[in-house]
Amino acid sequence: MKPRSEFDARKALAQAISDLRVIGITMGILGLMPMAAGVFGRSWERYIFLAAGAAIFSPAVLAVIISVFLRKRQAWAARAAVILISAGAAVFALLLIASLFGLPYTLGIVVTMGVWLAAALILLRQLRLGLHAVHFLNEREHGFVPLMAQPVDDPPAMSDA
């Protein structure tokens, strides 16, 4: 699906950047909670909390870092964002299926995983529309571009004077 205009692509990219930051910050805060419980815990279970918190916090930090580089329209950041959010959507889908069929049914987990899955899918759509703005920029919008030296004719010889 190609955006209708260049403005649509830029708008989709700007929305994807802000959504990626919001998801990263929110997941970072959610990842710090079990880590705090693990740090202040007294039993062997604290390591489980630390590992779970790190598993949530690490992709959150990556999402925020990727959003910074995506704002600078780096092509690798766009690919990394798609990979990161696709992996997150897969995890949210698996947790949603597990909470519906495998785990004890709790409405809170189902709703939470459904919301996170919907957010990840919306972000993937925004990234797909915004990729056009990343790959096809005007020459003047690339930022710093080194100027290439132009070929110069040989200077006149000093003996000719």
C-alpha positions in Angstrom: 0.0 0.0 0.0 1.6 3.2 -1.2 0.7 6.5 0.5 -1.4 8.8 -1.6 1.0 11.7 -1.4 4.4 12.6 0.0 2.6 14.5 2.8 0.8 11.3 3.8 4.1 9.4 4.0 5.6 12.1 6.1 2.6 12.2 8.4 2.6 8.4 8.7 6.3 8.4 9.6 5.8 11.1 12.2 2.9 9.2 13.7 5.0 6.0 13.7 7.9 7.7 15.5 5.7 9.1 18.2 3.9 5.8 18.6 7.2 3.9 18.8 8.4 6.3 21.6 5.1 5.9 23.5 5.2 2.1 23.3 8.9 2.1 24.3 8.5 4.4 27.3 5.4 2.5 28.5 7.0 -0.9 28.1 10.1 0.5 29.8 8.1 1.6 32.8 6.3 -1.8 32.9 9.7 -3.6 32.7 11.1 -1.6 35.6 8.3 -2.8 37.9 9.3 -6.5 38.1 12.9 -5.5 38.2 12.2 -3.4 41.2 10.4 -6.3 42.8 13.4 -8.5 42.0 15.9 -6.1 43.5 14.1 -5.8 46.8 13.1 -9.5 46.9 14.7 -11.8 49.4 14.2 -15.3 47.9 15.5 -17.1 44.8 12.3 -15.9 42.9 13.8 -12.5 42.6 15.9 -13.7 39.7 12.8 -14.6 37.8 11.5 -11.1 38.4 14.8 -9.6 37.3 14.8 -11.7 34.1 11.2 -10.9 33.3 11.8 -7.2 33.8 14.9 -7.3 31.6 13.0 -9.1 28.9 10.5 -6.3 28.8 12.8 -3.4 29.5 15.5 -4.2 26.8 13.2 -4.1 23.8 11.6 -0.9 25.2 15.0 0.8 25.3 15.7 -0.4 21.8 12.3 1.1 20.7 13.2 4.5 22.1 16.7 4.4 20.5 15.3 3.3 17.2 12.7 6.1 17.2 15.5 8.7 17.6 17.3 7.4 14.5 14.0 6.9 12.6 13.4 10.6 13.2 16.7 11.2 11.3 15.3 9.0 8.5 17.9 6.3 8.8 16.8 3.3 6.6 18.3 0.7 9.0 16.2 2.2 11.8 13.0 1.7 9.8 13.9 -2.0 9.2 14.9 -2.5 12.8 11.6 -0.9 13.9 9.6 -3.3 11.7 11.5 -6.3 13.0 11.2 -5.2 16.7 7.5 -4.5 16.4 6.8 -7.6 14.4 8.5 -9.7 17.1 6.5 -7.8 19.8 3.2 -8.4 17.9 4.1 -12.1 17.7 4.7 -12.3 21.4 1.5 -10.4 22.2 -0.5 -12.7 19.9 1.0 -15.8 21.6 0.2 -14.4 25.0 -3.3 -13.6 23.9 -3.9 -17.1 22.6 -2.3 -18.6 25.7 -4.5 -16.5 28.0 -7.6 -17.5 26.0 -7.0 -21.2 25.7 -4.1 -22.3 27.9 -3.7 -20.2 31.0 -6.5 -19.6 33.5 -8.9 -17.2 31.9 -8.6 -13.7 33.2 -10.3 -10.8 31.5 -7.6 -8.4 32.4 -4.8 -10.3 30.6 -7.0 -10.9 27.5 -7.9 -7.2 27.3 -4.3 -6.0 27.9 -2.7 -8.4 25.4 -5.4 -7.5 22.9 -4.7 -3.8 23.3 -1.0 -4.3 23.0 -1.5 -6.5 19.9 -3.7 -3.8 18.3 -1.2 -1.1 19.1 1.6 -3.1 17.5 -0.4 -3.8 14.4 -1.3 -0.1 14.0 2.3 0.8 14.4 3.3 -1.7 11.8 0.8 -0.1 9.4 2.1 3.4 10.1 5.7 2.2 9.6 4.8 0.6 6.3 3.2 3.8 5.1 6.1 5.9 6.4 8.8 3.8 4.7 8.1 5.7 1.6 9.3 8.9 3.3 12.4 7.3 4.6 13.6 5.9 1.3 12.5 8.6 -1.1 13.6 12.0 0.2 14.5 15.1 -1.7 18.2 15.7 -2.2 18.2 18.7 0.1 16.6 16.9 3.0 19.4 14.3 3.4 21.2 16.5 5.9 25.0 16.8 5.6 26.3 15.6 2.3 30.0 16.1 1.5 30.7 18.2 -1.5 32.8 16.4 -4.1 35.8 18.2 -5.6 35.3 19.3 -9.2 38.1 18.5 -11.7 40.2 21.5 -12.4 42.3 22.3 -15.5 46.1 22.2 -15.0 47.4 25.6 -14.1 49.6 27.4 -16.7 53.2 26.7 -16.5 55.5 29.3 -14.8 57.9 29.3 -17.7 55.2 30.6 -20.1 55.2 34.0 -18.4 
